[in-house]
């Protein structure tokens, strides 16, 4: 679960399992995805390409992996790895108040999307 970041344009960041690895292990999972195109801060920066994608265990909401492409996504990994280390779920990430407008809202929205509750897409 070591975070990985590629400092390119756009940035690429991830940790944990890929969707292919989750399927290979035969785990029941959900995907929560949210585009930067629907994020106010990204639009204000004129850098709205990319998305946040969270893989979670279907029953518990446990984070299995995260994959992000977009503006400053390397900065967004800390919240996700801290959540994973402390056994937080996507429910708890979704409940956490994220300042508006911030890029970190894509993490919250992806978490809410995994539970069918994203409101901004």
N, C-alpha and C positions, 0 to 999 in steps of 0.2 A: 504494500500500500504506500510505497514511496511516490511522492508527487513528481511528475515529469513536466517540463516546460520547454518549448521551443520558441526562441525569441525571433520570430519572423514577422512578416506582415501579411496576413493577420497572425497573431500569436496562437499557439496550440498548447493546450495543457490537459493533463489527465492524471488519474491515479486509479488503482484497482483493476478490476477485470474489464475486458472488452465484452461487447455483446456476443461475439463468437465464442469466447471462453465461457461465458455464462451458459450458453446453449450446449456447448461441449460437455460441461459438467452436469447437464440435465436439471438445472435449477429452474424453478418456477419464478419468473421475474416480471417486473413492469418497467416501462420506459417512460420517463418524464423528459420532455424536450421543450425548449423555449427559444425563439429566435431573437437576436439582438435587434432585428428590424422593428420589433414591437416594444423596444426599450427607449424611454424618453432621453436618457443620458446619451446613449449611443447615437440616437438621431441628432441630438444637439452637437455632438462631436463630429457629425458627418462620417461616422464609422460604424455602420449598422449591419455589416456582413457577419455571418456566423451564428452560433447557437450554443446553448448549454444543454447537455444530455446527461441524465442521471439514470443509472440502472439500480433497481431496488428489488429486494426479495419480496415476492407477491404478498405473503401473509403478514410479515412483520414490518415491512417498510425499511428494513436494514439496507444501508448503502453498500452496493457491491462494486460500483465503479462510477467514475465521472469523466466526461469528455467534453472539452470546451474549445471552441474556435472563435476568435473574435478579439475585440479591443481589450488589451490589458488583462486577458484571462489568467495569466500567471498569478495575478494578485487575488484571484477569486478562489484559488485552491485551498488557502488556509482555513476558511470556514468549513469546507467540505472534509478535509482531513481531520480537523479538530472534532467535527461531528462524528466521523467514523471512529476515531480513537475513544470517544466517550459514549459509543453505542447509541447515538441519537438517530432518529429516523427521519424520513422525509416529512412526516407530520410535524415534527419539532422544528425542522428547518423552515417549513412553510409558515409556522406560527411566529417565528422570530421576526421582529419588526426590522425591516430594512429601510434606511433613509431613502427618500424620493426627491429628486431623481438620482439614482446611482446605477452603475453597471451591475452591482451585486444583486439587484432585483431579478436578474435573469436566473440566478441560482434559486431564489425563493419561488419564482414562477415555474421553473422546471420541477421543483419538489411538489408544488401544488398540482402541476400537470400529471405527475405520476399517480396522484390520487383522484384525478378527474375534477380538480377544483381550480384550475388556472382561469383567471378572469380577464386577462388582457390579450388573449388570442382567440 
